Amino acid sequence: MPLLEERTLTLPDEAATARLGAALAAAVQAMPRRTVHVQLSGDLGAGKTTLSRAILRALGHAGKVRSPTYTLCEPYEVARADGSPLTVYHFDLYRFADPEEWIDAGFRDCFAEPAFNLVEWPEKAGRLLGEPDLHVLLQSDMAGADDAGERRSATMRAYTPTGLTLLNAC
């Protein structure tokens, strides 16, 4: 699919990451029932899990948000803006050694139902994962570091009208 739009945001602190997560969550909650596919890429420590936690918190999940590094997928049930249920699948594919593991794990089924699929390390599944609605590349900027820590940036790329809706919410 062709790229529809790209935007880069500066995330100077964790609060900015939480605001980005809240904006994405609000857009997802307002959407009609459908499958939404968001991919998060970046080096170790770039903020993928931090953003995932911020999204899940903003969606209303009050419990612990576990990093699915070992389980590969953590499912969550939250509510849409209209009160209807929303299933969120939070994937972390870091431990995949081969893209075929995506098929072997049976995760394709999660993308066949109306759900919000949030995928960290999507490149580990290769082309088997397919094109996302929105891809977010998180990067650390050590050159922009100040006393409060390093700055991050989020380059967001929308590939579908759904992705464009998410991007425009940020």
C-alpha positions as CSV (number, residue, x, y, z in Angstrom):
1,M,0.0,0.0,0.0
2,P,1.2,3.5,-0.7
3,L,2.0,5.9,2.1
4,L,-0.8,8.3,2.7
5,E,0.9,10.7,5.1
6,E,3.9,10.9,7.4
7,R,4.4,13.1,10.5
8,T,7.2,13.2,13.1
9,L,6.5,14.3,16.7
10,T,9.0,15.2,19.3
11,L,8.5,13.4,22.6
12,P,10.6,15.4,25.2
13,D,9.4,13.3,28.2
14,E,7.3,10.4,29.3
15,A,4.3,12.8,29.7
16,A,4.5,13.5,26.0
17,T,4.5,9.8,25.2
18,A,1.4,9.4,27.5
19,R,-0.3,12.2,25.6
20,L,0.5,10.5,22.2
21,G,-0.9,7.2,23.7
22,A,-4.1,9.0,24.9
23,A,-4.7,10.6,21.5
24,L,-4.3,7.2,19.7
25,A,-6.5,5.5,22.3
26,A,-9.3,8.1,21.9
27,A,-9.2,7.7,18.1
28,V,-9.4,3.9,18.4
29,Q,-12.3,4.1,20.9
30,A,-14.3,6.4,18.6
31,M,-14.0,4.1,15.6
32,P,-16.7,1.6,14.6
33,R,-16.0,-2.1,15.2
34,R,-13.2,-3.1,12.9
35,T,-9.7,-4.4,12.9
36,V,-7.0,-1.8,13.6
37,H,-3.4,-2.7,13.1
38,V,-0.6,-0.4,14.6
39,Q,3.0,-1.4,14.4
40,L,5.7,0.0,16.8
41,S,9.3,-0.1,15.7
42,G,12.6,1.1,17.2
43,D,15.7,0.0,19.0
44,L,15.7,-1.5,22.4
45,G,14.7,1.1,24.9
46,A,13.2,3.4,22.3
47,G,9.8,3.5,24.1
48,K,7.7,1.0,22.3
49,T,6.4,-0.7,25.5
50,T,6.1,2.7,27.2
51,L,3.8,3.9,24.4
52,S,1.9,0.6,24.5
53,R,1.3,1.0,28.2
54,A,0.1,4.6,27.7
55,I,-2.4,3.5,25.0
56,L,-3.7,0.7,27.2
57,R,-4.1,3.0,30.2
58,A,-5.9,5.6,28.1
59,L,-8.2,2.9,26.8
60,G,-9.2,2.3,30.4
61,H,-7.2,-0.8,31.4
62,A,-6.6,-0.4,35.1
63,G,-4.6,-3.5,35.8
64,K,-1.0,-4.3,35.2
65,V,0.3,-4.0,31.6
66,R,2.8,-6.7,31.1
67,S,5.4,-6.6,28.4
68,P,4.6,-9.6,26.2
69,T,8.3,-10.3,25.5
70,Y,8.0,-13.9,26.7
71,T,4.3,-14.6,26.2
72,L,4.5,-12.9,22.7
73,C,0.9,-11.7,23.1
74,E,-1.2,-10.2,25.9
75,P,-4.9,-9.8,25.3
76,Y,-6.9,-7.0,27.0
77,E,-10.7,-6.3,27.1
78,V,-11.6,-2.6,27.4
79,A,-14.6,-0.5,26.3
80,R,-15.1,1.7,23.3
81,A,-16.5,5.2,23.7
82,D,-20.0,3.8,23.2
83,G,-19.5,1.2,25.9
84,S,-19.2,-1.7,23.5
85,P,-16.3,-4.1,24.1
86,L,-12.9,-3.6,22.5
87,T,-10.4,-6.4,22.4
88,V,-6.7,-5.3,22.3
89,Y,-3.9,-7.7,21.4
90,H,-0.5,-6.4,22.4
91,F,2.2,-8.3,20.6
92,D,6.0,-8.3,21.2
93,L,7.8,-10.3,18.4
94,Y,11.3,-9.5,19.6
95,R,12.0,-13.2,20.4
96,F,11.0,-14.5,16.9
97,A,14.0,-16.1,15.2
98,D,12.1,-16.7,11.9
99,P,9.1,-15.0,10.4
100,E,7.4,-18.4,10.1
101,E,6.9,-18.3,13.8
102,W,4.1,-15.8,13.2
103,I,2.2,-18.5,11.3
104,D,3.1,-21.2,13.8
105,A,1.8,-19.1,16.7
106,G,-1.6,-18.7,15.1
107,F,-1.7,-15.0,15.6
108,R,-3.2,-14.4,12.2
109,D,-6.6,-15.2,13.8
110,C,-6.3,-12.1,15.9
111,F,-6.3,-10.0,12.8
112,A,-9.4,-11.7,11.4
113,E,-11.7,-10.4,14.1
114,P,-12.5,-6.8,15.0
115,A,-9.8,-5.9,17.4
116,F,-7.0,-3.4,18.1
117,N,-3.7,-5.1,17.3
118,L,-0.6,-3.3,18.7
119,V,2.6,-5.0,17.4
120,E,6.1,-4.3,18.8
121,W,9.0,-5.5,16.7
122,P,6.8,-6.1,13.5
123,E,9.9,-6.6,11.3
124,K,10.5,-10.0,13.1
125,A,7.4,-11.3,11.2
126,G,8.6,-10.1,7.9
127,R,6.0,-9.6,5.2
128,L,3.7,-12.2,6.9
129,L,2.3,-9.5,9.2
130,G,1.1,-7.4,6.3
131,E,0.8,-3.6,6.0
132,P,-0.4,-1.8,9.1
133,D,-2.9,1.0,9.3
134,L,-0.3,3.1,11.1
135,H,3.4,2.5,11.7
136,V,5.2,4.3,14.5
137,L,9.0,4.5,14.5
138,L,10.3,5.5,17.9
139,Q,13.8,6.9,18.2
140,S,16.0,8.2,20.9
141,D,17.8,11.5,20.4
142,M,20.9,11.6,22.6
143,A,22.0,14.8,21.0
144,G,18.8,16.4,22.4
145,A,19.3,15.1,25.9
146,D,19.0,17.4,28.8
147,D,19.1,17.0,32.5
148,A,15.8,15.2,32.5
149,G,17.0,12.5,30.1
150,E,17.0,11.8,26.4
151,R,14.4,13.0,24.0
152,R,12.5,10.7,21.7
153,S,10.7,11.2,18.4
154,A,7.9,9.3,16.9
155,T,7.7,9.1,13.1
156,M,4.2,8.0,12.2
157,R,3.2,6.7,8.8
158,A,-0.4,6.2,7.8
159,Y,-1.1,3.5,5.1
160,T,-4.9,3.3,5.2
161,P,-7.8,5.7,5.8
162,T,-7.9,4.2,9.4
163,G,-4.3,5.0,9.8
164,L,-4.8,8.5,8.6
165,T,-7.6,8.9,11.2
166,L,-5.2,7.8,13.9
167,L,-2.4,10.1,12.6
168,N,-4.7,13.1,12.4
169,A,-5.8,12.5,16.1
170,C,-2.2,13.1,17.3
